[in-house]
Amino acid sequence: MKRRDFIEKSAGALGLLGFPAIVPASVFGKNAPSNRITVGMIGTGRQGISNNLQGADLKTIGARIPGLLELPDVQIVAVCDTDSWRMEKAREVVDLHYGKKSAAGKHKGCSTHRDFREILANKGIDAVMISTPDHWHVPMAIMAARAGKHIACEKPLSMSVHQGRDLVNELKKHPVVNRTDSEFRSVRPQNHPVELVRNGKIGKLLKVEVTFPADPDPVAAQPDMQIPENLDYDMWLGPAIDVPYTEKRVHARSDLATRPHWMRVDTYAQGMIANWGTHYFDMAQWANNTEYSGPVEVEGTGEFPKSLWNTMINFKVRYRYQNGVELTCEQRTDSKPSIRYIGSEGWIFVDGFPGIVTASNPALLQLKPGNGELDLSATLWDKPDFIDAIKTGRKTLEPLEVGHRTVSISQIGLIACQTGQKLQWDPQKEIFIGNNAANAFLAAPIPRKQWSL
């Protein structure tokens, strides 16, 4: 049996409840291009350790999202963070995991780095997992591509439309496997509705409605504070503007559970419209078969707190696509994240994450794909998809261009709220039509420093 056939048949046979199976390294055989893919972790905060390194449980649907440590054809060989406390916690997790599997009961093969460029310069590292604050994603990914490293990068991918396009253009010059690190495409309650919509089971798609949960209350201006000894704050700022340290700008000290503060500061992130938007806009684009394109019109309203935590809140945004499909998003204090697909012959609603799925006709949810129809039931999880793509040379399920197209929807929605105007968007040229003031917001952030290997 060919390796590709084995993977497909194994995924179908073992993917209980439609969830993808992980193929053990033993099936690749001695002639595989590499028995193990060596990975360096760049960013070892809450998301980096709890999800990307160790994986996460989805107990409500009896599934587990595998982290890179759990994949038998992967070896984590290096961890990097500007916070040495977090970096050491990640190293402990790696050494403990591999130590349990070794005959000696110990493992000390994971190096630590405060400067990510040391990982990119290491010829023995095949791939990187970038789990940093959002403002670092594109600079690091561009440098990783130039260094020949395969790239898995957290979402939201970029801080501007131009910045995301710069990354995509750079990737065209370097043949590295790349993936937007989002698990939504692999979660059956999320991808099953996409499958049904794409297969025409609710008729012609007319509208997609998305809701987001509320943000934490904004915090007032904070006093300047002494930089903790364990934090390389200059490196943490990286390409962002130079400002004094205060804890509410960065992340809680010696804490891997609390939501990081930088997610509410518009220098480092773009708020819920990007954080949740890059999940649900991705699903909407996928269902609408426009994942490499975008809408043609956008308008919206939102509030911008005048505080340290200043990302947009209480927003309502409406998009229109060339094919007539309307996409709306709204942040509500009384809502879980959700998505509703409305067609000419019915609707499908996904409430929360992983998601409880209901439909105008419950029988819709029992339909199986026919010949030639889209079947997503055996989709690999994000990490196995990334590693398998490295081994086979194929595209991942969610390349960084898809991640760019997804977050650009968030970004043009944000711009519509900032300008207070209905804007016409050209998704091919990625510019607003006849509006230079709005186009000025598309520019990539000017880096505080130039970074190179």
N, C-alpha and C positions, 0 to 999 in steps of 0.2 A: 504494500500500500504506500502511495506517495505521501510525503510528509504533509502536504497541503490537504490532501483528502483525509488524512488522519485527524488533523486539527478540526476540520469542518464536521466530520462524523462524530468526533469526541464531544465537541461543543453541543451538537444536537442531542446526543444520547445522555450526556451528563448534566446538561443545563437544566436542573430541576426548577420548576416554576418559570422556565424561560430564562433563567440566569446563566451567564456564560461560565464554562468550565475553564480551569487553568491547566494547561498541558505541561506535564512534568518534563524536566530537562532530559530525562533518559530517552525520550522518543526521538530526539534530534539525531542521535547516532554519532559515531566517531568522526564522520566526515562533515559535521556541522561547521559553519564558519567560525563559531566560537562556542565553547561549552558554557561560558558565562559572560554576560555583559557587565563590565565594571562601571559603576555609577558613583558620581560625586553629588552630594546633597548641598545645594547652595540655599541657605535659609532654613533654620531649624527651630522655628517658633511653633505656635499652636498647630497650624495647618501642616507644616513641614514634618513634624514628628507624629502627631496623632492620626493623620490621614495618609500622607504621602509615604512616610517611612513604615508605619505600623499597620495602616489600614483601619477601617471603621466598621462597626456592626450596624446593620439595618434590621434590628430585631423585629420590627413590625411586619416585615415580609420574609423573615427567615433567611436572610442573605448576609454575606459579608463582602465588603469592598476590600480586595487584597491590596496591601501596601507593598512597596518594593522589597522589603525584607522578606516577605513571604514567598517570593517567586524563586524557585529553585535554579533558574537559569540567570540569576542576577547576583552580583556581589557588590555590596556597598563598601567602598574602599576609602571614602573621605567624606568629612562633614565640614561645613563652613558656616559661620555666623559672626556678625559684628558683636554679638553679645556672647562672651565666653562662657557664661553660666548655661545658656541654652545650648551652645555648641558641645559642652561637656555632657549635658544630659543626653544629647543625641548620640554621642560616642558611646556612652554607657549602654544605651538601648541596643546599639549595633553589636557591641562586644558581648553583651549578655545573650542576645539572640543566637549569634553564631557560636558562642561558647557552649551553649546547651547542645549543639549539634556536633561538636567536635569530640574526638576521643579523649583529648586532654581535659575537656571541660572548661577550657579557657580560650579566649580569642583577643588578640591585640593587633589586628591588622587594619584598623580604621584610623587614618590620620586626621588631624584637626587643623583648621586654617581660619584665620581672621580675615584674610584677603582672598576673595574668590578667584583672582587671577592666578593664584598658585594651582588651583584645581584645573583651570583652563590650560595652563602650561604643561600639565602632567600628561605625557604621551601614553601612559598606561591607563588612562581613564577614557572610556568609550562615550559616555553619555552623562548629561547633567539633569538634575531635577531642580528647577528654579522655583523657590517658595518664599520669595522675599516680599516686602511691601511693593505695591504696584508701580511706584515711580522708578524702580530698578529693573523691571521686567525686560523692557526693550533694550536698554544698553547692555545688559548681561547677555541676552539672547543673541544680539548681533555679534558680540565678542566671542560667544560660544560657537556660533556658526563659522566665524573666521578661523577659529582654532580647530575646526573639524569635529566638534562634539555634537552628537545627537541631542536633541533638546525636547524636554517636557517642561512646559512653563505654565505656572498657575494663571488662572483668570482673575480679574479682568486683565487682558493682555497688555494694554497700552494706556497712556494718558492723553492721547490725541489721535485724530484720524491720520494726520501726516506721520506721526511717530510709528503707528502701526503699519502704514504703507512702506515706510523706510525699512522696517524689519522684513516684511514680505519680499521686497525688492532685493534685500541682501541675501535672503534664503535662495533666491534664484541663481545666485552665483556660487553657492556652496551646497553640494549634494548630501546634506545631512537629513536624517529622519527627524520630523518635528511633530509635536502634538500639543494642542491646548489641553491642559490638565483639568478636565471637568468630567465627572462621573455620570451626569444626567443622561447622556446618550446610551449608557449601558444599563440603566435602571428600568426594569420592565414596566412599572406603572407610568414611566415617562415616555419610553420609546414605543410602547404598544399603541397609544393614541396617535402618535405620528404615523405609524404603520397603517392604521385604519384610515386616517385622513388621506395619506398619499395613495391608498388603494381605492379611494372614492367611496368609502362606506358611509359617509355622511353627505354624499352628493358633492356639489361644488363648494369649496371652502369660501366662506364669505367674510368671516371675522374671527380674530383671536383676541381674547380678553385676558390680561395678566394683572394680578394684584401682588403687591409686596407688603411685608410687615413694616411696622414703624421702626424708626431709629431710636437709640437711647436719647434722652434729653441732652441738648447741647450743654457744654460746660463753658463757664465764663473764662475770660483771659486769665492765664496762669502766671505765677512768678517765675523768673529765671531760677534754675536750680543747678547745683553742682553735678557734673556728668559722673555717673557711676564708674567705678574703676573697671568693671567688667564690660563696659560698653565702649566700642570704638565709634563715637558719635559722628566724627568726620566721615568715616566710611559709610555709616548708616545713612547720612544725608546724601552722600554720593553726588548724583547730578542735580539734586534739588538746591534751592536757594539756601544761603547760610543764615541760620537763625539760632538764637540761644536754646539750650536744652531745657525742656520741662517734661516731666514724666507723661503728662496727658497728651503730649505730642507723639510719643513713641509707643511704648508698651509697658505694662506693669512689670515691676522688677520681680525676678525669681518666681514667675508665674507663667504656666503654659496653658492655663484653662480659660483665662479671661480674654474676651474679644479685644484685640489690639486697638489702641487709641487712634493710631494713624489712619484707620479706616474712615474716620470722620473729618479728616483734615484735607482740604482740596489740593494741597501741594503733593500729596502722596497717594490719593485715591479720589474717586468721584462719587462716593456714596452708594445708596441702595440701588439707584437706577443702573449702576454698573455692576455692583456686587451680585445682586439677584438677577439683574437684567441679563448678564452674560450667561446665565443658566436658561432662563425662560425665553429670551429673545432667540437663543440658539434653537430651542425646540420649535418656536414659531417659524423661524426661517427654514428649518428642516422640513416641517410639515408643509410649508408653502413652496418648497423646492426652489428657494431663493438664497441658499446658504453662501453663494459666491456673488451675491448681488445685494439689493437692499430696497428700501421704500423710495418713493419719488416725492413725497410730501410729508411734512411734520409740523405740528404745532403743539404748544403745551403751556402749562403754568406750574410754578413751584416757588417755594420759599427758601431764602438763603440766610441762615442765621448769622448775625454779626457777633461771632464768638470764635474761640479757638477751634471748636468743632463746627465747621462752616459748610459742609457738603449739603447739597440740596435736599429738602424734606417736603413732605405734603404735596407731592407733584401729581399731575395728571397730564399724560402725553398721548397724542393720537398720531398714528402714521397711516399713510395710504400707499399701496403698491400699484404698479402699472397694471396688474391683472385685476384690480378692483378690490383686493383683499384689504381690510382695515385691521390694524393692530393697535390696541389701546393698552396702556399701563397706568396703574394708579397705586399710590402708597396710602394705606389705610391703617389706622390704629387698631381696628377690630378684625384684621384679616391675617390669615396665614398666607404664605406664598402659594399662588394657585395659577392655573391656566385653563381657559375654556376655549374649545374649538367649536365654531358655529358654522354649519353647512346648510345647503339648500334643503337637505333631507334629514337633519338631526344635529345633535350636539354631543360632545364628550367633555367632561369636566374632570380635572385632576386637582384634588385638594391636598395641599401640603406636600412635604417631601419625607419619605420616598413617594408617597402619594396614594390617596384613595380615589379610585376611578369610578365614575358613574356616567351614564349616558341616557339620552332621550329614550332610547330603546335598549334595555339591558341585554337583549340578544346580540347587539352589536359587539359586545365585549367577548363573545364566544366565537366570533367568526375567525376562521383560519385563512391565511393567504392562499390564493389559487396559483395556478401555473403562471409564471411571469410577473407575479405581484411581489411587492417588497415584503421581505420577511426579516424582522429584526430580533427574533426570539433567541438567537444564539450569539448575539453581539458580545464580543469580549469586553471585560472591564477595561478601564482606562490604562492602568499600568501594564497588564498583559498585552493589550493592543499595542502600546508603545514598544515594548520589548520584542514582540513578534514581528513588528514592522522593521525593526533594526535587523533582525535575523533574516528576513525574507527580502528586504529592500522595497516593500510595497509602501503605499501611502497609509498613514494612520486614519482612523475614523474621523478625527477632528484636527486636521492640520492647522498650523498657526494662521494661515490665511482665513480659514473659517473663524478662528478666534478673533482675528482682526475685524472681519465683516460683522461679527456679532457685537463686539464692544462699540463699533462705530455707530450702531443703532442707538446705544445708550448715549454716545457723545453728541450726535446730532439732535437727539431729544433734549439733552442738557442745554445745547446752544439755543434751541427754540425757546426754552424757558428763560434763558439769560437775555435774549433779545426781545422777547415778548411778541414775536412775529410768526406768522405762518410762512414756512420756508419751503421752496421747491428744491429738491435734491436730485442730482445726477449721480446714480450709483456706479456708472461706468467711470466717469471722470473723478468721482468723489469730491464734488464741489457743489455749493449752493448756486443756483442759477440766478444771475443778476443781483447778487447781494454781497458786495465786498465786505461790508461790516460783519456779516455772519461768517464769511470765509476766513476772516482774521482769527476766529476762534479755532480753526482747524489746525493751526500751526503746531509743530512739535515744540515741547518745552526747551528753552535754551539751557544747556547744561552748565552747572556751576564750574565743573572741571571737565577736561578732556581725559578720557580713560583709554588705556591701551594695555596690551600684554607686556 
